Amino acid sequence: MWLRTLRLESFRNYERLDLEFEHGLNFLFGPNGSGKTSILEAMSYLAVARSLRGSSDVEVARWGAPGFGVGGEVVDGEASRSIVLRFARGRPKDVTVDGEHLVTLSELVGHLRVAWFSPEDTWITKGGPEARRRLVDMTLCQIEPRYLAALLNYRRALKQRNESLLNWAPDDESDRVVEAWTDRLLEYGSEVIASRVALLPRLSEAVGRFHVAVAGADSLSLGYKSTVGLGDAVGSDAVRNRFGEAIERVAGEERRRGFTLVGPHRDDLEVKLDGRLLRTFGSQGQHRTAAIALKLGEAAVLDAEGRGVVVLLDDVLSELDEGRARGLVELAGDLGQAFLTSSRAVPEMVGEGSAHACFLVDGGEVTRQ
């Protein structure tokens, strides 16, 4: 799948914008602050109905505008579909696919698969576990609709269980409430953990392969560190048993502290460089190349079925030497459709005969070169 067209209304610094892209490489170049990243951000709304920059919907709306709109045509094999998302202050977002209104925003996920790298993504490897969990969850949500449902249900159960633990009193009624939410927590949490563990071999292989191509011979690998203590457990049933045992071990401590101590919300994705935890010793350059490899690995997993993936690489070339930058461009192009932002035009990095387009972005206007 790939994005053929993009339409914006009152989005960031764009009053109106209509663009048509190539199936291969698309370069967006221009001065810093000109609106290149905003175009990638708009694509993320078509994929997951929110900003992958972490911005709120109100922040995304053009200054003074009551809301914004994003639309695009997605090509998937021989078929195509039109996606339109609209946001108005004080009202829920509205999404249509081929004119049909979606009942929930989660129904949009999977219609357009994207993998986005931004300069801030070095925090994936050097920051806390939340960003690494988000990478795995975003990958799984785009390829397994059932996973998204399990994750959302787990989060609801976790919130209710934490409230019941916070209000717990030493009586039978409090225990019954905690146990009821514990059952839901185990049901959905075991599915979340089992899916993450099953994904890791594929993701780790792809990440390691791309890291060699981008960074050289250093070996990058991934592992799943669970607070549940999985051992050799495989599948949601076996994971549920281990999860239940872990909950029993910390039951007293949870009641004293008032929140859930074990589960997928506290797990981590370990990133190792030559067998050592990258988070504890890696240089800025090592973190950057590892983060790029993680995002390319994510894209490869999303494209595992051969349906294509849209790779969004924001300001990724500035700190790479010419050889590695050229190699990265080739890798991104091989994965499917790719968008790369830069302060300068870089068509010389495109292989002869490759489909590509260059767009000059400046002052809220975009011109194809």
Secondary structure, DSSP 4 states (H G I P E B T S, - for coil): -EEEEEEEEEETTEEEEEEE--SSEEEEE-STTSSHHHHHHHHHHHHHSS-TT---HHHHBPTT-SEEEEEEEEEETTEEEEEEEEEETTS--EEEETTEEPSSGGGGTTSS-EEEE-GGGGHHHHS-HHHHHHHHHHHHHHH-HHHHHHHHHHHHHHHHHHHHHHT--SSHHHHHHHHHHHHHHHHHHHHHHHHHHHHHHHHHHHHHHHHHHHH-S--EEEEEE-TT--TT--SHHHHHHHHHHHHHHTHHHHHHHTS--SSGGG-EEEEEETTEEHHHH--HHHHHHHHHHHHHHHHHHHTTTSS--EEEEES-STTS-HHHHHHHHHHHHHHSEEEEEESS--GGGSPTT--EEEEEEETTEEEE-
